[in-house]
Amino acid sequence: MEFLNTIIPGYKKKKEFKKQLSNVLGFTPGDLKLYRTALSHRSVREGADENNERLEFLGDAVLSSIVAHYLFMKYPYKGEGFLTEMRSKMVNRQQLNDIGVKMGLKKITIYNKHDNSLKISQIFGNTLEALIGAIYLDKKYNKTQKWVEQSIIMPYLFIDDLEGIEINIKNKLYGWANKNGKVLEFDTLDEKIINGRRLFTMGAMVDKELIAQGKGYNKKDASQKAAQLAVDKLGL
């Protein structure tokens, strides 16, 4: 071992990384460079060929396809609207971020831990999608499909429970406002650039009164967070 460490720089680190990754994935990865890219956030690696944004794009599409097929087979008599809503519940950003943390991605993701703006982002959900993209390139579609079903859907996504969850909190809040003769609006309270990314602060306003506010890297996510906080505050 010491001999290998001497003649192959980084051999020990490479072996440790492979072991950590294998523990998270449940299988032995092939192309380690591919997986290292999948785990590298752009806060530490800016190059498009070095960080995980391209793999995140690919993994998002692969995951969507796998979940669509899973739902299509599970619900043979349900319509397109139900299937689309269920898929949205299963692959929403917060859901994927929570799963990524539970799987242990927080320990092996390479990112700038001193960047406070990342604390409110879904960095581990994005990393999970990038990891799916890497698995797809390394192991092809069928093995990726099996991995997603066995490692994500079965242990973390309780389908029967998801059926009863309100997917769009904003719709719930609008329904309450209409029923009670209130005017609900979502206003942009703040907008600034942090580490090259635009961060929005959106406010849930009821009759011009600020009820709750949420932050996000797009207005939709920030509004949903504000809506969720407003629903909780109003006890809906």
C-alpha angles and dihedrals in degrees: 000000000000089000091054091047089054099049098035112050112220093012093133093047090047091052092048091049091050091050093049091047092047090052091054096042099039092226139067111268121224112204104039093184089059092053093045088056090049089055096046117098120207090243086079102025118037101180115103089227092049106047130060102250096100091047089047089056091051095043092050090058094044093048091048090052094048093047091047091053092046092052093043090057096040096050108038094166101042122104131240094262094056092045092049092050092048091050090051090052092050099048103034115136099248092047092052092045092054091049091049091054092047091050091056100253091135089070097051104031112109109223142130102279091189093061104101093191089069090063091077096041128092092242096148093048089052089048090051090055090048089050090053088052090052093048089050092054093042102040104018128235104299095054090043090052091051091048094050092049095046100036103033114016101041100042101034111022112068099195098193090054092047091057090069098045119107103237099196112048090182090062090052090051092047089051091053091048094050092047092052098040094250129144111231121194136166113219131187105244098176141001125187143153117250118181091338095310127107112238118198129200111201125189128210104222123194113190088343091305118122108238101169141343135211137191129220145145090255132032094245095058092042091050092049090052091049090048092051092051090047092051090051093046093049091046094236 
